[in-house]
Amino acid sequence: MASNRVKRRARGDGQPVLSLQEAAERAGVSAQTLRRWVRQGLIPNYDGGWTPGAVGHARIVARLRERGHSLPEIRRATEEGRLAFGYIEELFPLQHDSTYTLREAARETGLEPALIERVIAALGMSPVQAQALSAEDVHLLRYVAAVLAAGLPLVAMLQLVRVYGQAMAQVADAEVRLFHLYVHEPLMRSGATGVEMADEMLAITRELLPLASPVMDQVHQRYLQHFVEQDVIGHMESDLDGEMLDLGRLRVAIAFADLAGYTRLTEEEGELEAVDAVERFVEAVETTLPDDARVIKTIGDEVMVVGSDAGALVDWGVGFQQLFADERPQPRIAIHYGDALYRDGDYYGRDVNIASRVAARSAGGEVLVTRPVVERAGPHLEFERIAEVRLRGFTESTEIFLARQVPQRG
């Protein structure tokens, strides 16, 4: 059983205070080094006790020293408020002193040590962290054990944990970067001192942080309900094809879309104008997609979309091009229908590669599709067979069609 090594006292304002030795361990330096940094004014929020904010600031100083920055450089950055983020650690609860070895955590949770290591890795954490787990880590592992006991297969649970880890990392990264760009940077330009800046940022974050979880919970519930409904419909329609798929595979419509001439736009108009164009393009894609489709990922100006209804997706593609008919640069879109291997929130396999290769052959304003999409499209569209080509990496030829609206007769 893990044991507490250090008892904490608290300041008058309720902030927990660590011992010098524990603060040094958390900062990754010696106690003597911490004393010297306090004397040299490198930890301005040290007020006779090592609070989480003071320790967080010391840890940043330690990392800067590891990167070769001098003490005068760090002191100047502290005074200018560039390191003010360290203070925000006061808002996060301290981890309990209790630590568990891998074997102790296995006894507490009923999970095999090797499985605990796989869960830690799936969350994106260092394997070293599996050797000294906190009480909070063990609590999380109990939830994992409960999920498995409820009947979710191990392969599905590990993928779900990996998706959670990746999604939460992206959310946290966005929160920090946007806070830096739109709160921290303006404060630095205002001429406020480092301490004033830290106090202001701490106050703002104290108001904002409690709002994050309710917002994410509501968004999660809304999307969960939406995709449960779409999954039921998609499975029924897929079953009508009469062909069983291997476990882990889904039959989907796959679209790739990007902006033709994006590199030239960057050179001619500059990066900011090009990025604005991409943001408008991606937002337009997300807000116009059919209900059964969603953006899986974006890479630069390219968007990958997956849906269950190939007919609806090609309808979207043709309509989307009409919306952008007068825009520059123009989108180019390719759509294919087939089987894909689903892993960790993404889609892989031969048919995904076909869609990507067809996209590389499209031009601005075009919607190129393959034979399986043509067979599932409605009569209001027409398709011109423009090529039968051997795509890069494939031995068999692929028919490519240009999709467009059937002209209305006058």
C-alpha positions, -999 to +999 in steps of 0.1 A: +000+000+000+012+035-008+020+058+020+022+096+026+057+108+029+051+145+036+024+163+056+014+196+042+005+228+060-017+255+045-014+292+042-039+315+056-056+318+023-060+280+021-033+274-004-014+242+004+023+247+011+050+221+002+082+215+021+114+227+005+125+192-002+092+182-019+092+215-039+127+206-051+117+171-061+087+185-081+109+211-098+136+186-105+164+206-089+182+206-055+169+224-024+200+245-025+192+256-060+157+266-051+170+287-022+194+305-045+167+312-071+145+328-044+174+350-033+181+360-069+144+370-075+137+343-100+106+331-081+087+364-074+056+347-062+075+329-034+060+343-002+077+323+025+062+290+013+062+267-017+027+269-032+018+251-064+023+283-084+057+289-070+067+253-077+053+256-113+073+287-119+105+270-105+099+241-128+097+265-158+130+281-147+146+247-144+135+238-180+149+271-193+182+264-176+183+229-192+179+247-226+209+268-219+193+302-209+212+323-185+199+335-151+198+372-162+177+362-193+153+342-171+151+371-146+143+396-174+116+373-189+101+369-154+100+407-149+084+411-183+057+386-175+067+361-202+068+333-176+035+342-159+018+310-169+037+292-141+015+310-116-017+294-130-007+260-114-022+274-082-056+266-098-048+229-102-051+205-072-019+191-059-014+154-066-016+133-035+018+123-020+007+086-022+025+068-050+019+033-063+043+009-080+030-009-110+024-041-090+006-021-062-017-005-088-024-039-103-035-053-069-057-022-063-074-023-097-074-060-107-057-051-139-026-069-151+006-049-149+012-052-187-024-039-193-018-009-171+013-001-191-007-003-223-034+020-209-007+045-199+008+044-233-026+048-250-032+079-230+000+094-245+019+093-212+055+082-208+061+045-199+082+058-169+050+072-154+036+036-151+064+029-125+052+055-100+015+061-102-004+087-082-037+080-064-055+099-092-039+076-117-051+045-098-086+060-096-086+064-133-075+028-137-104+016-116-127+032-141-109+014-169-114-019-150-151-011-145-154-005-183-139-039-191-160-056-164-191-040-180-183-059-212-165-036-236-138-057-254-102-049-246-093-038-282-122-013-282-113+000-247-077+007-257-087+025-288-112+046-269-086+055-243-062+065-271-089+087-287-097+104-254-060+111-248-055+125-283-086+146-281-079+160-246-043+168-256-056+188-286-082+206-264-056+215-237-031+226-264-057+249-280-068+263-246-032+273-237-023+287-271-054+307-275-051+321-240-015+330-247-024+348-280-055+367-268-048+372-231-011+368-223+003+387-253-020+418-249-011+419-212+026+419-220+020+448-245+001+468-219+033+474-199+021+455-167+047+441-145+053+404-143+035+400-109+006+422-121+003+401-152+003+369-133-024+381-109-046+392-139-041+359-157-048+339-125-080+358-119-092+353-155-083+316-155-100+311-121-132+323-137-128+303-170-115+269-158-146+257-140-166+264-172-145+241-194-159+207-181-196+216-183-192+229-219-173+198-229-198+175-212-227+192-231-209+190-264-200+154-258-236+144-250-250+163-280-225+146-304-229+112-288-267+113-294-262+124-330-237+097-339-257+070-322-286+078-344-264+080-375-247+047-366-280+029-364-291+042-398-257+036-414-256+000-401-290-009-415-282+005-449-248-012-449-265-045-441-287-041-471-256-047-493-257-083-481-220-086-476-205-092-441-174-071-432-144-083-412-144-072-375-131-036-372-141-026-407-168-002-419-183+005-453-181+042-458-180+071-483-147+089-482-140+124-495-109+144-497-111+181-504-085+209-506-079+242-522-063+242-557-034+267-559-031+271-521+007+272-523+006+299-550-018+319-529+006+317-499+034+330-521+013+358-537-008+370-508+011+359-478+006+333-450-021+352-431-043+356-462-038+320-471-046+308-436-077+329-435-088+312-468-082+278-453-102+286-422-131+298-443-129+267-464-128+243-435-156+261-417-177+259-449-171+222-452-180+215-415-212+236-417-226+222-450-219+184-446-248+160-446-259+147-412-242+114-416-208+128-425-181+145-405-145+159-408-121+132-396-089+154-399-074+183-416-038+185-428-029+219-440-056+229-465-067+193-470-098+179-453-108+142-450-145+135-446-162+102-439-199+095-441-222+065-445-242+077-475-222+080-508-252+096-526-256+123-499-219+130-499-216+135-537-247+157-536-228+178-510-197+179-531-215+192-562-235+217-542-203+228-523-186+236-556-215+257-567-212+277-535-175+283-542-179+290-580-168+326-576-141+320-549-104+319-554-087+295-549-114+270-558-119+237-539-112+203-555-130+172-542-128+135-547-152+109-533-149+071-532-171+044-515-156+012-500-144-006-469-121+010-443-103-002-412-114+019-382-086+026-356-084+052-329-109+075-345-093+074-380-098+054-411-072+033-430-069+009-459-070+005-496-102+024-503-090+054-482-059+054-504-080+053-536-099+084-525-067+102-517-051+093-551-082+104-570-081+137-551-046+143-564-059+141-600-088+166-595-086+203-605-102+234-589-140+234-591-142+196-599-158+167-581-142+135-591-158+102-581-153+064-586-177+038-600-191+028-565-202+064-559-219+067-593-239+036-586-253+051-554-260+086-567-294+101-574-308+108-609-304+146-605-266+142-611-248+133-642-214+117-645-189+120-673-164+091-675-131+109-680-105+083-674-096+047-664-062+050-647-038+029-627-034+050-595-001+052-578+005+021-557-023+000-573-021-027-599-058-026-610-073+003-629-098+027-614-126+044-633-129+082-626-160+103-633-167+140-632-198+147-612-221+176-619-257+188-617-280+177-645-287+209-666-323+220-663-341+221-696-358+253-705 
